[in-house]
Amino acid sequence: MKTRLKLTILALFLSTLSYPLSTGFAQGSLAPPGAPAPTMKTLDEIQPRTPISAAPFTIMQPGSYYLTANITVSSGNAITIATNGVTLDLNGFSIFSTAPSATGAGILLGGGLSDITIFNGHIRGGVTNGAGIFSGVGFASGIYCTGSGLANVRVSHVSVSGCLDYGIFLSNDSSTAVEACMVQSVGGDGIVASTVKLSTVVDCGGAGIVGNRVTSCRSLSSSGDGLSATTAVDCYGYSDSGEGVYATTAQNCYGKSYDGVGTHVTTAQNCYGSSDNGGGLLATTAQNCGGSSGAGIGLDVLTALNCYGQSYSDSGFGIRAAIAQGSYGRNSAGGTGLWGYNVAIGCVGETDSGTGLSANIANSSYGSASGGGTAQFVNHKYNMP
């Protein structure tokens, strides 16, 4: 009796569990209703862009444009930007010109434009440098602005070569920038913009790079200044007949010239300049700087602090300064090692056969002449023999 009662109770308990278990694991149809619909948007849906497949082409409406292939013109301008708010992606392609007499520009900008970006491609002409004379077919300029007043204009990762006049000319309006570009073989200035960085110019007939602030650039010019800036940082400039680096303020820069001044600045810090026939480094104030000259003055400044200068000329000076402190000058001929024409403090001057150290007032300084010259010529000595 008891056993039958227990079995009845167990059956009733299991019957109460079967209903929720059967409904809890109920499933619908596992077959999908159809193919999944696409969820990704195309690039044109995200950022509508206009293709450019032939030239000449004029951009009249704001927007984004891109090259679909290499394009070539037989004369004049290839692409003209005539409105604000344009992004032009060269898309890795090249713009060519076969004009028999170099004219026009690869990309022409009107004056007064704003919010323009050009990037990622090449502009090529056929102009070459023959013994300082630039001639050939193609473009007059790579990227050229016809007037001033540009605002928020940027060119990046573009190479320009073989142009008769300019490489990249944006003028030096306050908000134009050129970044990571290369220019080679142009008859005029290589790059002109307010801000220029991480760029290289080789073989140009005018100034290599001209800007308000130039950073981490390298520029070589045949006749103009190698690099001209209000502020130059971490740069190298070379010129055959102009200044290697010409700036108001230069830091960590090296300028070299064959006939001109290697580095010519108002304030120089950690800089070096060299010249075969001109001055090595010319500055108002120089700190931790060096200069070398084959025929002139190695370092010519008003105030030299912890500097080095060397000259190889009988009439030159290793260092010539109004005030020299903690500096070393050497003349490897018959000139003067260090001339502190006002004051020399803690300085050393050496020469082979000229005057080692020359100063009006010298304190804790030393001069020597290894080839029979005058060790030192000082009017007033302090802490010196």
Secondary structure by P-SEA (a helix, b strand, c coil): caaaaaaaaaaaaaaaaaaaaaaaacccccccccccccccccccccbbbbbbcccccccccbbbbbbccbbbbcccccbbbcccbbbbbcccbbbbbcccccccccbbbcccccbbbbccccccccccccccccccccccccbbbccccccbbbbccbbbcccccccccccccccbbbcbbbbcccccccccccccccbbbccccccccccccccbbbbbbcccccccccccccbbbbbccccccccccccbbbbbbcccccccccccccbbbbbcccccccccccccbbbbbcccccccccccccbbbbbcccccccccccccccbbbbbccccccccccccccbbbbbbcccccccccccccbbbbbcccccccccccccccc
